[in-house]
Amino acid sequence: MSAIQIAGLSFPHHSYDADADVLYLGTTVPPIPIVDGDETPEGHFVGYDRRGTIVGLTIVGPRHIVNAGEPLVVTVPQPATVAPDDLALALGG
């Protein structure tokens, strides 16, 4: 499983819930527990550990983004984009 790169962060852990169309990304394998978080302006979720370090990212509607051929835009904390083909890797192709 290859890591997804977003805003200079590497997310080697990814788990996709196809029924809900939600992608869970973690900076470690296994993922570090999230103790706090913020919703991004795009409607996604950034998770932090107890020290305030980003350890997780939840992407809402990734299959829709990939199928539309649009890049993922997510603010973590600055806006970043991910190409649809790169995002598709975490969804199983």
N, C-alpha and C positions, 0 to 999 in steps of 0.2 A: 504494500500500500504506500503510494508516494505522498509526500507532504504537500499540502496546499499552502501557497505563499500569498499573504495579504498584508499590505502596509508594512513590509519588513519583518513580519512575524511568520514563523513556520508552524503549521498545524498538521503534525504527522498523524494525529488521531482524528478520524472522521467516521461518523455514524449517520446513516440516512434513514429517516422514517418516511417511506414512500406513501403510506396512507395519508399522513398529515402534510406531506411535502415540506419537511423540515430537515435541515442538515445541521448536525451538531459537530463542531470542530473543537479540538483540544490541542494545547501546545505541548503536551506530554502523553506518553503511552505507558501505563494507563493515565487517564485524565486526572488532573488535580481538582479536588472539590472547589466549587465556586461558592464564595460566601457573600458576594455582593455583585451588583450588575447594573447596567444602564441600557435603556433602549436607544438605538441609534435613530437619527432623523429619518432613515429609510425603513424603519420598522423591524430591524433585526435586534439582536441582544448581545452585548459584550459582557463577559463574566470575568470577575477578578478574584484572586486569592486573598488571604487575610492581610497580605502586605500591600495590596492594591495593584498587583501586577496582572496584566491581561493573561488569563489562562484558558479562556474559552470564547467561542463565538457561535451564536445560533443564527442560521440563515433561514428566513421564512420564504417559501416559494421558489427554491432553487431550480426545480424542474421547469417551472414556467419561464424563469429567466433563461435557462439553457435552450428551451424549445423556441423562444422568441429570438434567439441569437444575439441577445443584448448582453453587454458586460454587467457583471455584478458591481454595484456601487455600494460601498459600506463605509461609514465613518468610524474609524478605530484608532485614535481619536480624530485624525485628519481623514478627509475623504480619500478612498482608495478604490481602484477598479480591478476586476479579475475577468479575464477573457472567458467566454462561455465554454470553450473547449477545456480550459483548465478546471473550471467549476464542475464540468461533466465527469471528470475523473473521480471525484468524490461521490458521485451518484451512481457509480458502477458503469460508466461508459457513456 
